[in-house]
Amino acid sequence: MFDYYNNILAIKSSSLYNKEMWDAIVVLQKKVNQYLDEANESMFMDSMRELKYLKHQYQIHPETYLTCYDYKNKLKSSKINRITKGGNGRVALVEWNSLDIGLRQRIIAQVGYDPAVKTKPNLFKDSIVLDEEAKSFFEDYRKANGDKLSDKQIAQYISRANVFNAITALLKERESKRSAFGKGISILWKNIAKVVAELPTDTHPHKLPKNYRRLQTPYNNYVKNSFVGLLHKGLDNDNSSKIKGEVADWLLATYCLPNKMMIPTVMHYYNQIREEKEFPSLTESAVNKWLETPEIKRIWVLARHGKEEHDRLYKHTIKRSKSNWFPNAYWAIDGSKIDWMHYEDNIQGVAAKLKIDPVVDVYSEKIIGWSFSETENHVDHFNAVKMAVNNTGAKPYLFTYDNQSGHKSSKMQELYDKIVATHGGLHYPNKAYAHNSPVEGIFKRLQQQVINLLWFSDKQSPTVRTMDNKPNLEFIKANKHKLHKKEDLVKAWEMCVKLWNEAPHPKYKDKTRSEVFNEEAPMREEVSLLDKIDTFWIYNNRKNTYKRGGIKLTIAGLEYEYEVLNDSKTIDLDFRRKNIGIKFIVKYDPNHLNDFVALYKEDANGDLVFVANAQPKREHESIPVLMKEGDKESWKQDYDIRNVEFERDKRELEKLRERTGITPDKLIEQQELLIKFGGDLPKDQRNELDSELVYARL
């Protein structure tokens, strides 16, 4: 008798020795044939029912069995590879591929599929369904500090619960057939692990081990502890979370002493009193991490280093307005790069370095967006793409670009992921030097038919071979006084775009490029307002530290300053208390840097969490004669921040010393007494001094 599982043929050895059962089947089969020949319908049906009952009872397919004699002979001659020995109700497992091809074909015809191709683990994959209880549990779960799990953690834990539920159901099904598998249960786990590892990560982000033995460990933990068993052991394993109440006061007060003890010294004294005060065991790294939190650090900086250092790190600063200054008020130098031939005042000559960054609809050849600037960085690409999306209100299904580093930066790749169509959209760079970009040919014709016709055009390059493609430099120099300034070239470019878009399409002569672009499309994916907000806000590549004056952001060589305000549009003191010294990742819209930016920080898993919006830092006029009504009051409001914060931190320090009794005076008293006795006090008296004078009972 045969059972099939994952390329293995299981032969039930006990049935091979049951001669009476086989004889009964043969007798019944002869009766069936006899009654069929005699056309005795009644006896034929009775015999068929009895034969069917025997086959069902013993799960026999006579056309696919091996006799005991044949089976033993094939084993002796190594014509069958036995995996597990049978007998006494156990299953003999043999390798499927070692069976005779004729027997394999008869088995396939009997069971309806090839066990080497269609295996039961496929049924396991189909049994993985969403566990609604797990979804609710992990979405509502809170860590010890009150934080929620990140979206990635929630998805991972729910997926693990779904997979483990399917494994439990499969094992329960196999429990009733344990004798049919015997030691082969390990094969079941191997196949489960294989199927689990091959699950697509977008629908099953479980991140479970691929090895079947390692997979059993988290599974057993889940069976024992349910959803809690799935949570990572280190999820709330933050030693610094033990530092609170009296423990926090003692550590901070001791660290605030003016003799500036290092953390190992503080921990030495802490461990001397820990058992007596029933304080928890702490590590130096945990204490150091806690002391470095902004709201704690600003206290001990004031105590250990004084007001000057406290001011350097935390004193609020004022930004002075420079827009109303006059000659000699302040000097600076700034360079410029020009592309189209134009007149430059500061060099009294000709320049041609301005860059054009167009976005073209390949089908209609219409220019739908561009950036016309002195650079060709990611900001230029961003502006060109944003214009294209705003002008069209649609997403492309294919978007290609060259291998320039600005396109392949993480910021632009994130942007391109968003601008292409959600369903079927794709973007990729053209191969370097392959010249397979359709925009190259379109832009070449744009140059020849429109741009090069302008008298101040530099054609392609002074080094090209064809004379028609070279500029007439003598003519340009003779008329350089008539050249436009770079600001005027923007208007010239806009004119070129209009002429190009309104010119006849080279293929559809009776329509302009704009008319071709406006034809009805068979499919179109619209861009909503929310899409635009999500798409055109990008993250800064590096982290920026929120300092005493706020946070600075450098974009395309320009520096911007921002500060977090509260609901009253005044400086948020609570945010400053907790976040000065914290590094943030800034998300911004390059076209709206003068409005606000969003501040994010990473959690323990590296996921970004929104913290606050920051507005441009307010500027204050410092020259009295230039001040307007209300300027002085606004300036004073921001200026007083430094005193408000200092006095607040000073009060916190005084309250801490009052609560703990750990003060500079007590330190002086202890050390003077030790000096008086020359350090020869008995050990018990020294311990008493340590306890009563410095480490007073809390």
MOZI-V828395 format. One line per field, one symbol per residue. phi: phi as a letter, one per 20 degrees, with the letter a starting at -180 (. if undefined). psi: psi as a letter, one per 30 degrees, with the letter a starting at -180 (. if undefined). burial: 1 if it has 24 or more other C-alpha atoms within 12 Angstrom, else 0. Layout:
# MOZI-V828395
phi = ???
psi = ???
burial = ???
This chain:
# MOZI-V828395
phi = .ccdalmddedffgffeefffffffffffffgfffffelefffffffffffffffffdlddgfcedfgffffffffemeceeecfdplneeedcfgfeffffffffffffenbegfdedfgfffgfeecfeffffffffefcffenffffgffgffffffffffffffffffffffdgffdlfffffgfffffffffeffffdceflefeffffffffffffffdlfffefffegdedgfffeblffffffffffeffflffggfgffffffdgffeleffcdffffffffefgfefffffffednfffffgecffddeefdfdfcgmfbdbcbebccdffbedffdlbdcbcfddceddeffemfedaaccbecbdfffggfffffffffemcdfecccbeefgffefgffffffgeefgfdnfbbaefffmeldefffffffffffecfffffefeldafdfffffeefeffffffdffeffeffffffffffffffffeegffedfecefffffeffdfbbdfdeffgffffedceffdedeedfeocdcdclnddcccbedefemdfefffffecfoeeceedbdgecfeeacddcceefeneecfdaecegffdcfdegfefdfnffffffgfffggfffffffffffffffffemecgfffffffffffgemmdffgffffffgfeeddgfe
psi = kkkkjigkjkjjeefffieeeeeeeeeeeeeeeefeefhjeeeeeeeeeeeeeeeeeghkjefglkleeeeeeeeeggfkjkekkakhflkkklkefflkeeeeeeeeeefgljffejlffeeeeffjlkjeeeeeefffkklegfkllleeeeeeeeeeeeeeeeeeeeeeefefgeffebfgfeeeeeeeeeeeffkkfffihehlkfkeefefefeeeeeegbeeffkkegegijffffjlbeeeeeeeeeffkffhkleeeefeeefefeeefhllklleeeeeeeffkefeefefeeeefleeeeeeefkklkkkkgfgllkgekklkkllkkekklkjeffhakliglkkilkkjeefgkjfllkjafliafeeeeeeeeeeeeeeglklfkkllagkeeegleeeeeeeeeflkejgkkklklkkgfhgkffeeeeeeeeefdeffkfgkgbekfflekefgklieeeeefgfffklleeffeeeeeeeeeeeeglkkfeifgkleeeeeglkkfkkjljleeeeeeegklkkelkkkjafgbkkkjkhfkkkklkklafgglkjeeeeeffkfkklkkkljffhfgdllkkllkafggkkkkelkklkkkkkkfjeffklkfeeeeeeeeefeeeeeeeeeeeeeeeeeeefgjleeeeeeeeeeeeeggggkleeeeeeeeeeeeikk.
burial = 11111111111111110000010010011011000000000000001100100110000111011100001000000001110111000011111101100001001100000110000110011001100001100110100000001101111111111111111101000000001111011001101111111010000111110001001101100100011001100010000111100011111111111000001001100100100000110100011101111111111111110010011011111100000000000000000001111111000001111111111111111111111111011111111111111111111110111100011100111111111110000010100000000011011001100111001111110000000000100001000000111100110110011011111010000001110110000000001000110011111100011111111110100001111110000011101111111111111111001001111110000000000111111111100000000000001001101100110011011101100111110110010000000000000000001110111111
